[in-house]
Amino acid sequence: MEQPPLEVFGTWQHAYEEDANGIAVYRPAGNSFASFQDREEIEIRQDGTFSRLVPRRSEAPDIIKGEWEQTKDQVIHVSYESPGLAPQQLEIIESKPDLLRVRKV
């Protein structure tokens, strides 16, 4: 099975104000969001590793590590190292150098 498009790989910040119809929108990390420290980040690497940075109010963010594999066309399965965290399936709706749109399936 082929890997996702190259544009998918990198670190992405959740642009929640652009979410619509169950589709989450991410922009490249370092984008000039007003409150970037309050945004979830995901990192998808070509080597099959996946990280999720989850902001917390008064402490350092949680970094959740895992792995991804492509299960079918445009769908990646993410499993986390932390016990108790359910795996996720993410459908890649659109990927460009400045935009990643995904839907949980």
N, C-alpha and C positions, 0 to 999 in steps of 0.2 A: 504494500500500500504506500502511496506517495505521502510525503510530508505536506503539511499546510503551506500556503504561499509564504515566501520569505518575509513579506511585510508583517506577518503575525509575530515574528520573533522580536523580542525587546521588552522594555519595561513600559507599562501603560498605567496612566492614572484614570480613575473612574470619573467621567464627566456626567454625573448623575442628572444634571439639569437638561441633558440632551436625551435621556432615556425615554422610550416610548414603545407602547404595545409589547411589553415584555422583553424588549431588546435593550441590553446594557451597552452604553457607548463609552469607549476609552480613547484617550488622547495620549500621545507620547509623554513620558515622564519629563519633567522640566518645563512643561507647558506653563504659561503664566496664569494659572488659576489664582483667584483672590485668596482662597484658603486652602492651599495645597496640602498643608499638614493634616487636614481633616478628611483626606481622600484615600480611599482604598487604592492600592497599587497591585498590579499583577505583573509577573515577569515570566515569559515563556521563552525557554532557550532551545536551541536546535539539538542539544545533547539529551533532551527528554526530561529536563528538570523544570519545575514550576515552583514559583514562590508567590505568596500572597501577603501583602503588608496591610494589616488592619489597624487603623488609628484608634487610640484610646484617649480619653479626655485629659487625664493628668499624668500619664505615664508614657514611657516609650511605646511605640507601636508593637503589636505582635507580628512576628514574621512566621508564617506557616509554610513549611516546605513540603514539596511533594514531587510527583512525577506525572508526566502526561504521555499518552500514546494515542495515535489516530485510530479510531475504531471503524469509521466509515467516512465517506467523502464529506469533507467540511465539518466533521465532528471529532472533538478530542475528548478523551476520558482522563480526568484528573483524579489521582488518588493521593491522599495526604499521609505524611509520616506520623502525625499525631493520632493516637488512638481515640476513637470516639467521633472523629470527623468523617462524615459520609463522603464518598467519592462524588464527583460531579461530571456531567456530560455537558460540554459547551459546543454549540453549533456556531461556526464562524459564518456570519451573515455577510460581512463585508470587511475587507482589509485593504488599507492603503497606507503609505508611509506616515500619514498624519491622522489615521482613523482606524479603530477596530470596533466592530459591532458584533456582539455575541448574544446568544439566547441560551438559557439553561434548558436542557431537554431531559 
